[in-house]
Amino acid sequence: MMRGRSQQPRAEIAGAGIAGLAAAIGLGLRGWRVRVHERSPALRGDGAGIYIWENGLRVLEALGALAQATADCHQGIARETRDDRNRVVARAQWTREPGKRVVSIVRKQLLEALAGRARAVGAEVIFGSEAVGATPEGEIRFADGSHARADLVVAADGVNSRIRDSLGLLRSRRQLADGAIRLLIDRLPEERESEAGSRYVEYWSGHRRILYTPCSSRHLYLALTTLDSDAEGKAIPLDKAAWKRSFPHLAALIDRIDDRGRWDRFEVVRLHRWSTGRVAVVGDAAHAQAPNLGQGGGCSLMNALALAVAVSGAESIEQGLSEWEMRERPLTEHTQRASSLYGKVTVLPPLLRSIVLDLAGRSRWVTAQRMRTAFHIPTGTRDAR
Ligand SMILES: Cc1cc2nc3c(=O)[nH]c(=O)nc-3n(C[C@H](O)[C@H](O)[C@H](O)COP(=O)(O)OP(=O)(O)OC[C@H]3O[C@@H](n4cnc5c(N)ncnc54)[C@H](O)[C@@H]3O)c2cc1C
């Protein structure tokens, strides 16, 4: 039954990233009036790609954003890990069957698909609107001095979340030893047409690695990972000579990189609780993680949809939020742990690293732990129980 506008529950969301937009769609689909406040003048996400695994694809489908988000994306068929002498030390092969998919997408396209769908279900996306705090009673405050009241406030304002910090919810925020430069370049015709150019490849050399990811018919996404203490490795514009020293076999690829790119240090965020009163925290604001499993965005999508499901069916917002956290948090924390563990190979000597990666690739138990999130059936999706 349709409800009148005045009876509709209201949500104010800070942050038009993956988490905020997914929450907006999930709530909009369930009859909420939603406003999303984005500090920046436009959607962000320039210059990078993103892996979305089966779990994230299921959420995009449930939100009605799958077709637009994945138009012209690259579907993964194989992934190789190569050592400093360019030898394959681990290899994974995927089928294209539903249930085990992974795709790579230009990040901006994913955000545009989510924003378009959010508007289509009635949400308002307001740019240049910066949230600075909230109260458990459901008041959100903005940098221009204004404020608003809602049945639900969602803090999806990223790893530096001001709302989370204004409520004292942060338990720990750990900067990891490593980080990455991300950028997009054009694919060459031979890369587009060959099987080799269609693989995902993680090249290692010392503490440095280059992740090679086709993510559309035109775009190749590169993530160059190194230690934060590696001043020449993390320099922007890229210090090409330094990277070619580590990867002489990738010199031609490195030469195609221009002056753009951004460095981000990896972080892990844990909260005391994911909510207080009428305020929920979701996405990197609540559970930022090392990107080694490609699941920060996946967890953001899952938890944002699950949040909309939980508050829409609950007797009270507070009860819905507490059930949401109880149901979703264990898998997110497993993902954070597994991703941090994978990152530890960065500091191993090369030979030992190759042995560990080889053994990890062969171990069914390790693979199951690593892929648990990817193959999880998220709350609110078609096959979920
Ligand atoms: C190198 C790297 C590679 C990654 N690769 C992958 C991958 O392949 N797959 C994957 O699933 N995940 C990946 N991730 C993780 C993924 O990017 C994040 O988990 C995801 O973007 C989190 O989304 P979010 O909406 O919570 O936060 P964000 O993307 O940070 O979005 C937050 C939004 O809030 C806005 N904002 C901030 N403060 C305010 C404020 N006060 N008021 C209003 N708006 C505000 C910001 O401008 C931004 O638009 C990667 C991360 C890194 C660092």
The ligand as a Gaussian input file, in Angstrom:
#p B3LYP/6-31G(d) Opt

LIG

0 1
 C       43.735000       1.030000      -3.397000
 C       42.340000       0.580000      -3.118000
 C       41.751000      -0.375000      -3.943000
 C       40.468000      -0.841000      -3.667000
 N       39.931000      -1.795000      -4.475000
 C       38.694000      -2.304000      -4.195000
 C       38.119000      -3.302000      -5.041000
 O       38.706000      -3.698000      -6.060000
 N       36.894000      -3.797000      -4.702000
 C       36.199000      -3.358000      -3.600000
 O       35.084000      -3.831000      -3.344000
 N       36.729000      -2.387000      -2.799000
 C       37.945000      -1.860000      -3.070000
 N       38.475000      -0.877000      -2.272000
 C       37.688000      -0.407000      -1.128000
 C       36.583000       0.534000      -1.564000
 O       37.112000       1.573000      -2.376000
 C       35.892000       1.159000      -0.354000
 O       35.591000       0.167000       0.583000
 C       34.610000       1.869000      -0.773000
 O       34.888000       2.893000      -1.695000
 C       33.927000       2.453000       0.460000
 O       32.818000       3.189000       0.050000
 P       32.206000       4.278000       1.034000
 O       30.989000       4.782000       0.341000
 O       32.070000       3.731000       2.395000
 O       33.329000       5.396000       1.162000
 P       33.904000       6.435000       0.108000
 O       34.088000       5.777000      -1.209000
 O       35.085000       7.046000       0.747000
 O       32.761000       7.516000      -0.052000
 C       32.487000       8.447000       0.952000
 C       31.821000       9.656000       0.316000
 O       31.466000      10.555000       1.345000
 C       31.875000      11.867000       0.987000
 N       32.099000      12.591000       2.237000
 C       33.161000      12.507000       3.061000
 N       32.973000      13.271000       4.147000
 C       31.761000      13.854000       4.002000
 C       30.996000      14.735000       4.812000
 N       31.476000      15.169000       5.995000
 N       29.771000      15.129000       4.373000
 C       29.283000      14.676000       3.176000
 N       29.977000      13.847000       2.370000
 C       31.190000      13.425000       2.791000
 C       33.125000      11.670000       0.153000
 O       33.361000      12.793000      -0.684000
 C       32.757000      10.408000      -0.628000
 O       32.075000      10.704000      -1.813000
 C       39.749000      -0.366000      -2.540000
 C       40.323000       0.618000      -1.720000
 C       41.609000       1.090000      -1.999000
 C       42.224000       2.123000      -1.089000

